[in-house]
Amino acid sequence: MEALLKQISEAYENFCTDATLQQEKNNKAAGTRARKASLELEKLMKEFRKVSLEASKA
């Protein structure tokens, strides 16, 4: 679970960086990267939910 949390943290940092660049500097490539990062975050959050539920059952 620790590795998963680290992956989530890194993906969120990447998302924040690119989303900020898109908003502040109208950087279209950063917007594309931010959208891609948001999809990765969604996958990681679903995995976290699954792992968390399994851990709470044990």
Secondary structure, DSSP 8 states (H G I E B T S, - for coil): -HHHHHHHHHHHHHHHHHHHHHHHH--HHHHHHHHHHHHHHHHHHHHHHHHHHHHHH-
